[in-house]
Amino acid sequence: ECLSIDEARDACMQRPSVMIDLDDALVELERQDARKAQLIEMRFFGGLTAEESAAALNISVTTVRRELRVAQAW
């Protein structure tokens, strides 16, 4: 079953197995690209904005947004 990040976050409350699947996906993404995984965590678990993530990682907001789009599609 393929869910968006937002759908997965909501489903985790109803189906704990989704949280395990989400964690597995993040672990695999981290193996592929650690920064993209970090950006997903910052955005969806930390609630950081693109601007806040950019400042924390010392990269441009454009880069954050581009990498988040790629990571979400992954």
N, CA, C and O atoms as a CHARMM CRD file, in Angstrom:
* protein
*
  296
    1    1 GLU  N      0.85400  -1.17300   0.00000 PROA 1      0.00000
    2    1 GLU  CA     0.00000   0.00000   0.00000 PROA 1      0.00000
    3    1 GLU  C      0.89800   1.23400   0.00000 PROA 1      0.00000
    4    1 GLU  O      1.81100   1.33400   0.82000 PROA 1      0.00000
    5    2 CYS  N      0.65200   2.15200  -0.89200 PROA 2      0.00000
    6    2 CYS  CA     1.46500   3.34900  -1.02400 PROA 2      0.00000
    7    2 CYS  C      0.67000   4.55600  -0.51600 PROA 2      0.00000
    8    2 CYS  O     -0.43500   4.82500  -0.98500 PROA 2      0.00000
    9    3 LEU  N      1.24100   5.26700   0.43700 PROA 3      0.00000
   10    3 LEU  CA     0.58000   6.43000   1.03700 PROA 3      0.00000
   11    3 LEU  C      1.47100   7.64600   0.93100 PROA 3      0.00000
   12    3 LEU  O      2.69700   7.53200   0.91300 PROA 3      0.00000
   13    4 SER  N      0.85100   8.81000   0.86000 PROA 4      0.00000
   14    4 SER  CA     1.62000  10.03600   0.95700 PROA 4      0.00000
   15    4 SER  C      2.06400  10.20100   2.40300 PROA 4      0.00000
   16    4 SER  O      1.55800   9.51300   3.29000 PROA 4      0.00000
   17    5 ILE  N      2.98900  11.09100   2.64300 PROA 5      0.00000
   18    5 ILE  CA     3.45500  11.34000   4.01500 PROA 5      0.00000
   19    5 ILE  C      2.29700  11.78300   4.89600 PROA 5      0.00000
   20    5 ILE  O      2.17000  11.31200   6.02600 PROA 5      0.00000
   21    6 ASP  N      1.45700  12.67100   4.40300 PROA 6      0.00000
   22    6 ASP  CA     0.32400  13.15200   5.19900 PROA 6      0.00000
   23    6 ASP  C     -0.64600  12.02100   5.51100 PROA 6      0.00000
   24    6 ASP  O     -1.13400  11.91400   6.63600 PROA 6      0.00000
   25    7 GLU  N     -0.92800  11.18000   4.52400 PROA 7      0.00000
   26    7 GLU  CA    -1.82300  10.04500   4.74400 PROA 7      0.00000
   27    7 GLU  C     -1.21900   9.06600   5.74100 PROA 7      0.00000
   28    7 GLU  O     -1.92000   8.51700   6.59200 PROA 7      0.00000
   29    8 ALA  N      0.08500   8.85400   5.62700 PROA 8      0.00000
   30    8 ALA  CA     0.76100   7.92900   6.53600 PROA 8      0.00000
   31    8 ALA  C      0.72000   8.43800   7.96400 PROA 8      0.00000
   32    8 ALA  O      0.50700   7.66700   8.90000 PROA 8      0.00000
   33    9 ARG  N      0.92100   9.72500   8.13000 PROA 9      0.00000
   34    9 ARG  CA     0.89100  10.31700   9.47500 PROA 9      0.00000
   35    9 ARG  C     -0.48200  10.08500  10.11300 PROA 9      0.00000
   36    9 ARG  O     -0.56000   9.71000  11.28300 PROA 9      0.00000
   37   10 ASP  N     -1.55500  10.30200   9.36400 PROA 10     0.00000
   38   10 ASP  CA    -2.90500  10.08900   9.88600 PROA 10     0.00000
   39   10 ASP  C     -3.18600   8.60300  10.12400 PROA 10     0.00000
   40   10 ASP  O     -3.80900   8.23500  11.12000 PROA 10     0.00000
   41   11 ALA  N     -2.72900   7.77100   9.22000 PROA 11     0.00000
   42   11 ALA  CA    -2.98200   6.33600   9.32700 PROA 11     0.00000
   43   11 ALA  C     -2.23300   5.70500  10.49100 PROA 11     0.00000
   44   11 ALA  O     -2.67700   4.69500  11.03800 PROA 11     0.00000
   45   12 CYS  N     -1.11400   6.28300  10.87000 PROA 12     0.00000
   46   12 CYS  CA    -0.31300   5.72200  11.96400 PROA 12     0.00000
   47   12 CYS  C     -1.10800   5.64800  13.25600 PROA 12     0.00000
   48   12 CYS  O     -0.88500   4.75800  14.07600 PROA 12     0.00000
   49   13 MET  N     -2.01000   6.55500  13.43600 PROA 13     0.00000
   50   13 MET  CA    -2.82600   6.54500  14.64000 PROA 13     0.00000
   51   13 MET  C     -3.82900   5.38100  14.60800 PROA 13     0.00000
   52   13 MET  O     -4.21000   4.84800  15.65000 PROA 13     0.00000
   53   14 GLN  N     -4.24000   5.00600  13.41400 PROA 14     0.00000
   54   14 GLN  CA    -5.24200   3.95000  13.27800 PROA 14     0.00000
   55   14 GLN  C     -4.60000   2.58300  13.05200 PROA 14     0.00000
   56   14 GLN  O     -5.14900   1.56500  13.47300 PROA 14     0.00000
   57   15 ARG  N     -3.45300   2.55300  12.39800 PROA 15     0.00000
   58   15 ARG  CA    -2.80200   1.29000  12.05400 PROA 15     0.00000
   59   15 ARG  C     -1.30500   1.39600  12.35100 PROA 15     0.00000
   60   15 ARG  O     -0.55100   1.92400  11.53400 PROA 15     0.00000
   61   16 PRO  N     -0.87100   0.90300  13.50500 PROA 16     0.00000
   62   16 PRO  CA     0.55100   1.00900  13.86700 PROA 16     0.00000
   63   16 PRO  C      1.50200   0.39900  12.84400 PROA 16     0.00000
   64   16 PRO  O      2.65300   0.82700  12.76500 PROA 16     0.00000
   65   17 SER  N      1.06600  -0.58300  12.05700 PROA 17     0.00000
   66   17 SER  CA     1.96000  -1.18200  11.06700 PROA 17     0.00000
   67   17 SER  C      2.41000  -0.16000  10.03000 PROA 17     0.00000
   68   17 SER  O      3.48300  -0.30300   9.44400 PROA 17     0.00000
   69   18 VAL  N      1.59900   0.86700   9.79900 PROA 18     0.00000
   70   18 VAL  CA     1.96600   1.91600   8.85200 PROA 18     0.00000
   71   18 VAL  C      3.19600   2.66800   9.36600 PROA 18     0.00000
   72   18 VAL  O      4.05000   3.07200   8.57800 PROA 18     0.00000
   73   19 MET  N      3.28600   2.85500  10.67900 PROA 19     0.00000
   74   19 MET  CA     4.43900   3.53900  11.26400 PROA 19     0.00000
   75   19 MET  C      5.71300   2.73000  11.02400 PROA 19     0.00000
   76   19 MET  O      6.77500   3.29500  10.76400 PROA 19     0.00000
   77   20 ILE  N      5.60100   1.42700  11.11300 PROA 20     0.00000
   78   20 ILE  CA     6.76100   0.57000  10.84700 PROA 20     0.00000
   79   20 ILE  C      7.16600   0.67600   9.38200 PROA 20     0.00000
   80   20 ILE  O      8.35200   0.77100   9.06800 PROA 20     0.00000
   81   21 ASP  N      6.18600   0.66000   8.49100 PROA 21     0.00000
   82   21 ASP  CA     6.47000   0.81300   7.06000 PROA 21     0.00000
   83   21 ASP  C      7.10700   2.16600   6.76600 PROA 21     0.00000
   84   21 ASP  O      8.03500   2.25900   5.96300 PROA 21     0.00000
   85   22 LEU  N      6.61200   3.20600   7.41200 PROA 22     0.00000
   86   22 LEU  CA     7.16100   4.54100   7.22800 PROA 22     0.00000
   87   22 LEU  C      8.61000   4.59600   7.70900 PROA 22     0.00000
   88   22 LEU  O      9.47000   5.17300   7.04300 PROA 22     0.00000
   89   23 ASP  N      8.87100   3.99800   8.85900 PROA 23     0.00000
   90   23 ASP  CA    10.24100   3.96400   9.37800 PROA 23     0.00000
   91   23 ASP  C     11.15700   3.20900   8.42900 PROA 23     0.00000
   92   23 ASP  O     12.27800   3.64700   8.16800 PROA 23     0.00000
   93   24 ASP  N     10.69400   2.08100   7.91000 PROA 24     0.00000
   94   24 ASP  CA    11.48900   1.31600   6.94900 PROA 24     0.00000
   95   24 ASP  C     11.80900   2.15800   5.71500 PROA 24     0.00000
   96   24 ASP  O     12.93400   2.13700   5.21400 PROA 24     0.00000
   97   25 ALA  N     10.81700   2.89400   5.23400 PROA 25     0.00000
   98   25 ALA  CA    11.03100   3.74300   4.05900 PROA 25     0.00000
   99   25 ALA  C     12.04100   4.84600   4.34800 PROA 25     0.00000
  100   25 ALA  O     12.88700   5.15200   3.50700 PROA 25     0.00000
  101   26 LEU  N     11.95700   5.44300   5.53300 PROA 26     0.00000
  102   26 LEU  CA    12.91300   6.49500   5.89500 PROA 26     0.00000
  103   26 LEU  C     14.32500   5.94200   6.03500 PROA 26     0.00000
  104   26 LEU  O     15.29100   6.59800   5.64700 PROA 26     0.00000
  105   27 VAL  N     14.44600   4.75300   6.58100 PROA 27     0.00000
  106   27 VAL  CA    15.76900   4.11700   6.71000 PROA 27     0.00000
  107   27 VAL  C     16.35600   3.88200   5.32200 PROA 27     0.00000
  108   27 VAL  O     17.53500   4.14900   5.09200 PROA 27     0.00000
  109   28 GLU  N     15.53900   3.38400   4.39900 PROA 28     0.00000
  110   28 GLU  CA    16.02300   3.15300   3.03500 PROA 28     0.00000
  111   28 GLU  C     16.37100   4.46300   2.34000 PROA 28     0.00000
  112   28 GLU  O     17.38300   4.54600   1.64400 PROA 28     0.00000
  113   29 LEU  N     15.54100   5.48400   2.52200 PROA 29     0.00000
  114   29 LEU  CA    15.85300   6.79400   1.93900 PROA 29     0.00000
  115   29 LEU  C     17.16700   7.31700   2.50500 PROA 29     0.00000
  116   29 LEU  O     17.97700   7.87900   1.76800 PROA 29     0.00000
  117   30 GLU  N     17.38600   7.13800   3.79900 PROA 30     0.00000
  118   30 GLU  CA    18.63700   7.59600   4.41000 PROA 30     0.00000
  119   30 GLU  C     19.84500   6.89800   3.78800 PROA 30     0.00000
  120   30 GLU  O     20.89700   7.51300   3.61000 PROA 30     0.00000
  121   31 ARG  N     19.69500   5.62300   3.46100 PROA 31     0.00000
  122   31 ARG  CA    20.78600   4.89800   2.78800 PROA 31     0.00000
  123   31 ARG  C     21.07400   5.49100   1.42200 PROA 31     0.00000
  124   31 ARG  O     22.22500   5.55600   0.99000 PROA 31     0.00000
  125   32 GLN  N     20.00800   5.92600   0.73900 PROA 32     0.00000
  126   32 GLN  CA    20.14400   6.50000  -0.60000 PROA 32     0.00000
  127   32 GLN  C     20.64300   7.94300  -0.54800 PROA 32     0.00000
  128   32 GLN  O     21.52200   8.34100  -1.31200 PROA 32     0.00000
  129   33 ASP  N     20.06000   8.71900   0.37600 PROA 33     0.00000
  130   33 ASP  CA    20.37800  10.15000   0.45500 PROA 33     0.00000
  131   33 ASP  C     20.03500  10.65800   1.85700 PROA 33     0.00000
  132   33 ASP  O     18.87900  10.95400   2.15700 PROA 33     0.00000
  133   34 ALA  N     21.04000  10.75200   2.69200 PROA 34     0.00000
  134   34 ALA  CA    20.84000  11.10700   4.10100 PROA 34     0.00000
  135   34 ALA  C     20.19800  12.48300   4.26900 PROA 34     0.00000
  136   34 ALA  O     19.36700  12.67500   5.15700 PROA 34     0.00000
  137   35 ARG  N     20.57600  13.44000   3.42200 PROA 35     0.00000
  138   35 ARG  CA    20.01300  14.78100   3.58700 PROA 35     0.00000
  139   35 ARG  C     18.52400  14.80700   3.28000 PROA 35     0.00000
  140   35 ARG  O     17.76500  15.48900   3.96900 PROA 35     0.00000
  141   36 LYS  N     18.09800  14.08200   2.26600 PROA 36     0.00000
  142   36 LYS  CA    16.66500  14.04300   1.95300 PROA 36     0.00000
  143   36 LYS  C     15.88400  13.42300   3.11200 PROA 36     0.00000
  144   36 LYS  O     14.81000  13.90900   3.46900 PROA 36     0.00000
  145   37 ALA  N     16.41400  12.36400   3.69300 PROA 37     0.00000
  146   37 ALA  CA    15.75900  11.74600   4.85000 PROA 37     0.00000
  147   37 ALA  C     15.70400  12.73000   6.01100 PROA 37     0.00000
  148   37 ALA  O     14.69000  12.82200   6.70300 PROA 37     0.00000
  149   38 GLN  N     16.77100  13.45100   6.22000 PROA 38     0.00000
  150   38 GLN  CA    16.79900  14.44200   7.29800 PROA 38     0.00000
  151   38 GLN  C     15.76800  15.54300   7.05400 PROA 38     0.00000
  152   38 GLN  O     15.09900  15.98500   7.98800 PROA 38     0.00000
  153   39 LEU  N     15.63900  15.98100   5.81500 PROA 39     0.00000
  154   39 LEU  CA    14.65100  17.01500   5.49900 PROA 39     0.00000
  155   39 LEU  C     13.22800  16.52100   5.73000 PROA 39     0.00000
  156   39 LEU  O     12.39000  17.26700   6.23500 PROA 39     0.00000
  157   40 ILE  N     12.94800  15.27400   5.36500 PROA 40     0.00000
  158   40 ILE  CA    11.61900  14.70000   5.63400 PROA 40     0.00000
  159   40 ILE  C     11.35300  14.69000   7.12700 PROA 40     0.00000
  160   40 ILE  O     10.27200  15.08400   7.56600 PROA 40     0.00000
  161   41 GLU  N     12.31900  14.24800   7.91100 PROA 41     0.00000
  162   41 GLU  CA    12.15000  14.21300   9.36100 PROA 41     0.00000
  163   41 GLU  C     11.94600  15.61300   9.93200 PROA 41     0.00000
  164   41 GLU  O     11.09100  15.81800  10.79400 PROA 41     0.00000
  165   42 MET  N     12.72800  16.56900   9.45300 PROA 42     0.00000
  166   42 MET  CA    12.61100  17.94500   9.94800 PROA 42     0.00000
  167   42 MET  C     11.22700  18.51600   9.64200 PROA 42     0.00000
  168   42 MET  O     10.62400  19.18600  10.48100 PROA 42     0.00000
  169   43 ARG  N     10.73400  18.24700   8.44500 PROA 43     0.00000
  170   43 ARG  CA     9.45000  18.80500   8.01400 PROA 43     0.00000
  171   43 ARG  C      8.26900  18.12400   8.69000 PROA 43     0.00000
  172   43 ARG  O      7.41200  18.78800   9.27400 PROA 43     0.00000
  173   44 PHE  N      8.22600  16.79700   8.60700 PROA 44     0.00000
  174   44 PHE  CA     7.01900  16.08500   9.01400 PROA 44     0.00000
  175   44 PHE  C      7.01000  15.65500  10.47700 PROA 44     0.00000
  176   44 PHE  O      5.94100  15.44800  11.05300 PROA 44     0.00000
  177   45 PHE  N      8.16900  15.52000  11.07500 PROA 45     0.00000
  178   45 PHE  CA     8.20400  15.14800  12.48400 PROA 45     0.00000
  179   45 PHE  C      8.59200  16.33000  13.36400 PROA 45     0.00000
  180   45 PHE  O      8.16400  16.42700  14.51400 PROA 45     0.00000
  181   46 GLY  N      9.40700  17.22700  12.81200 PROA 46     0.00000
  182   46 GLY  CA     9.83100  18.39700  13.57600 PROA 46     0.00000
  183   46 GLY  C      8.98200  19.62400  13.30900 PROA 46     0.00000
  184   46 GLY  O      9.00300  20.58100  14.08300 PROA 46     0.00000
  185   47 GLY  N      8.22800  19.60000  12.20700 PROA 47     0.00000
  186   47 GLY  CA     7.36700  20.72200  11.88300 PROA 47     0.00000
  187   47 GLY  C      8.09800  21.95300  11.36600 PROA 47     0.00000
  188   47 GLY  O      7.52400  23.04100  11.33100 PROA 47     0.00000
  189   48 LEU  N      9.35900  21.79600  10.96300 PROA 48     0.00000
  190   48 LEU  CA    10.12300  22.93800  10.47600 PROA 48     0.00000
  191   48 LEU  C      9.63900  23.36600   9.09000 PROA 48     0.00000
  192   48 LEU  O      9.23700  22.53900   8.27100 PROA 48     0.00000
  193   49 THR  N      9.68500  24.64900   8.85500 PROA 49     0.00000
  194   49 THR  CA     9.37500  25.17900   7.53500 PROA 49     0.00000
  195   49 THR  C     10.58500  24.99300   6.62800 PROA 49     0.00000
  196   49 THR  O     11.66700  24.63700   7.09500 PROA 49     0.00000
  197   50 ALA  N     10.40600  25.23100   5.34800 PROA 50     0.00000
  198   50 ALA  CA    11.52800  25.15800   4.40800 PROA 50     0.00000
  199   50 ALA  C     12.60900  26.16000   4.80300 PROA 50     0.00000
  200   50 ALA  O     13.80100  25.86500   4.72000 PROA 50     0.00000
  201   51 GLU  N     12.18600  27.33400   5.23000 PROA 51     0.00000
  202   51 GLU  CA    13.14400  28.36400   5.63500 PROA 51     0.00000
  203   51 GLU  C     13.93800  27.93700   6.87000 PROA 51     0.00000
  204   51 GLU  O     15.14800  28.15200   6.94400 PROA 51     0.00000
  205   52 GLU  N     13.25500  27.33800   7.82600 PROA 52     0.00000
  206   52 GLU  CA    13.93300  26.88700   9.05100 PROA 52     0.00000
  207   52 GLU  C     14.89600  25.73400   8.75100 PROA 52     0.00000
  208   52 GLU  O     16.00400  25.68600   9.28500 PROA 52     0.00000
  209   53 SER  N     14.46700  24.82000   7.90200 PROA 53     0.00000
  210   53 SER  CA    15.34800  23.70900   7.52000 PROA 53     0.00000
  211   53 SER  C     16.56400  24.22100   6.76600 PROA 53     0.00000
  212   53 SER  O     17.68200  23.76100   7.00000 PROA 53     0.00000
  213   54 ALA  N     16.35200  25.16600   5.86700 PROA 54     0.00000
  214   54 ALA  CA    17.46200  25.73800   5.10500 PROA 54     0.00000
  215   54 ALA  C     18.47700  26.37800   6.03900 PROA 54     0.00000
  216   54 ALA  O     19.68300  26.19600   5.86800 PROA 54     0.00000
  217   55 ALA  N     17.99900  27.12000   7.01500 PROA 55     0.00000
  218   55 ALA  CA    18.89800  27.77100   7.96500 PROA 55     0.00000
  219   55 ALA  C     19.65000  26.73500   8.80000 PROA 55     0.00000
  220   55 ALA  O     20.84600  26.88800   9.04400 PROA 55     0.00000
  221   56 ALA  N     18.96300  25.69300   9.23400 PROA 56     0.00000
  222   56 ALA  CA    19.58800  24.66700  10.07100 PROA 56     0.00000
  223   56 ALA  C     20.67000  23.89500   9.31800 PROA 56     0.00000
  224   56 ALA  O     21.68100  23.50400   9.90100 PROA 56     0.00000
  225   57 LEU  N     20.45200  23.68100   8.02700 PROA 57     0.00000
  226   57 LEU  CA    21.40100  22.90100   7.22600 PROA 57     0.00000
  227   57 LEU  C     22.34300  23.76700   6.39800 PROA 57     0.00000
  228   57 LEU  O     23.21300  23.25800   5.69200 PROA 57     0.00000
  229   58 ASN  N     22.15900  25.08200   6.49400 PROA 58     0.00000
  230   58 ASN  CA    22.99100  26.02700   5.75400 PROA 58     0.00000
  231   58 ASN  C     22.94400  25.75600   4.24000 PROA 58     0.00000
  232   58 ASN  O     23.97100  25.70600   3.56300 PROA 58     0.00000
  233   59 ILE  N     21.70800  25.58400   3.73900 PROA 59     0.00000
  234   59 ILE  CA    21.47900  25.42800   2.30800 PROA 59     0.00000
  235   59 ILE  C     20.35400  26.37900   1.90700 PROA 59     0.00000
  236   59 ILE  O     19.69400  26.96200   2.76700 PROA 59     0.00000
  237   60 SER  N     20.13900  26.53200   0.61900 PROA 60     0.00000
  238   60 SER  CA    19.11000  27.46700   0.16100 PROA 60     0.00000
  239   60 SER  C     17.70600  26.88200   0.33700 PROA 60     0.00000
  240   60 SER  O     17.52100  25.66500   0.36700 PROA 60     0.00000
  241   61 VAL  N     16.73900  27.76700   0.45000 PROA 61     0.00000
  242   61 VAL  CA    15.33900  27.35200   0.54100 PROA 61     0.00000
  243   61 VAL  C     14.93300  26.62100  -0.73700 PROA 61     0.00000
  244   61 VAL  O     14.17400  25.65400  -0.68300 PROA 61     0.00000
  245   62 THR  N     15.42500  27.06700  -1.86300 PROA 62     0.00000
  246   62 THR  CA    15.13400  26.41300  -3.13600 PROA 62     0.00000
  247   62 THR  C     15.61100  24.95900  -3.11600 PROA 62     0.00000
  248   62 THR  O     14.91100  24.06200  -3.58500 PROA 62     0.00000
  249   63 THR  N     16.80000  24.73600  -2.57300 PROA 63     0.00000
  250   63 THR  CA    17.33800  23.37500  -2.46800 PROA 63     0.00000
  251   63 THR  C     16.47300  22.52900  -1.54600 PROA 63     0.00000
  252   63 THR  O     16.18500  21.37300  -1.85700 PROA 63     0.00000
  253   64 VAL  N     16.05800  23.08700  -0.42200 PROA 64     0.00000
  254   64 VAL  CA    15.19900  22.35600   0.51800 PROA 64     0.00000
  255   64 VAL  C     13.91300  21.94000  -0.19100 PROA 64     0.00000
  256   64 VAL  O     13.52300  20.77300  -0.13200 PROA 64     0.00000
  257   65 ARG  N     13.26300  22.86700  -0.84900 PROA 65     0.00000
  258   65 ARG  CA    11.99100  22.55600  -1.50600 PROA 65     0.00000
  259   65 ARG  C     12.16300  21.51300  -2.60400 PROA 65     0.00000
  260   65 ARG  O     11.34600  20.60200  -2.73800 PROA 65     0.00000
  261   66 ARG  N     13.21900  21.64900  -3.38100 PROA 66     0.00000
  262   66 ARG  CA    13.47400  20.68800  -4.46500 PROA 66     0.00000
  263   66 ARG  C     13.72700  19.29300  -3.88100 PROA 66     0.00000
  264   66 ARG  O     13.16700  18.30700  -4.36000 PROA 66     0.00000
  265   67 GLU  N     14.56100  19.21500  -2.85900 PROA 67     0.00000
  266   67 GLU  CA    14.89600  17.91300  -2.28400 PROA 67     0.00000
  267   67 GLU  C     13.70100  17.29200  -1.57000 PROA 67     0.00000
  268   67 GLU  O     13.54600  16.07100  -1.58100 PROA 67     0.00000
  269   68 LEU  N     12.85600  18.10800  -0.95100 PROA 68     0.00000
  270   68 LEU  CA    11.64200  17.57800  -0.31800 PROA 68     0.00000
  271   68 LEU  C     10.69300  16.99400  -1.36300 PROA 68     0.00000
  272   68 LEU  O     10.09400  15.94100  -1.14300 PROA 68     0.00000
  273   69 ARG  N     10.55700  17.67800  -2.49600 PROA 69     0.00000
  274   69 ARG  CA     9.70300  17.15300  -3.57000 PROA 69     0.00000
  275   69 ARG  C     10.20400  15.79800  -4.05500 PROA 69     0.00000
  276   69 ARG  O      9.42000  14.86800  -4.24200 PROA 69     0.00000
  277   70 VAL  N     11.50600  15.69300  -4.25600 PROA 70     0.00000
  278   70 VAL  CA    12.09200  14.43600  -4.71500 PROA 70     0.00000
  279   70 VAL  C     11.91500  13.35700  -3.65000 PROA 70     0.00000
  280   70 VAL  O     11.55200  12.22400  -3.96600 PROA 70     0.00000
  281   71 ALA  N     12.17000  13.70400  -2.39700 PROA 71     0.00000
  282   71 ALA  CA    12.06000  12.73700  -1.30500 PROA 71     0.00000
  283   71 ALA  C     10.62400  12.25000  -1.13600 PROA 71     0.00000
  284   71 ALA  O     10.39500  11.06100  -0.91100 PROA 71     0.00000
  285   72 GLN  N      9.66100  13.15500  -1.24200 PROA 72     0.00000
  286   72 GLN  CA     8.26400  12.75800  -1.11600 PROA 72     0.00000
  287   72 GLN  C      7.84600  11.84800  -2.26800 PROA 72     0.00000
  288   72 GLN  O      7.08600  10.90100  -2.07100 PROA 72     0.00000
  289   73 ALA  N      8.33700  12.13300  -3.45800 PROA 73     0.00000
  290   73 ALA  CA     8.00700  11.29600  -4.60600 PROA 73     0.00000
  291   73 ALA  C      8.64600   9.92200  -4.45400 PROA 73     0.00000
  292   73 ALA  O      8.07500   8.92100  -4.88500 PROA 73     0.00000
  293   74 TRP  N      9.81900   9.87000  -3.84700 PROA 74     0.00000
  294   74 TRP  CA    10.52000   8.61000  -3.64000 PROA 74     0.00000
  295   74 TRP  C      9.69000   7.70900  -2.75500 PROA 74     0.00000
  296   74 TRP  O     10.10200   6.58900  -2.45300 PROA 74     0.00000
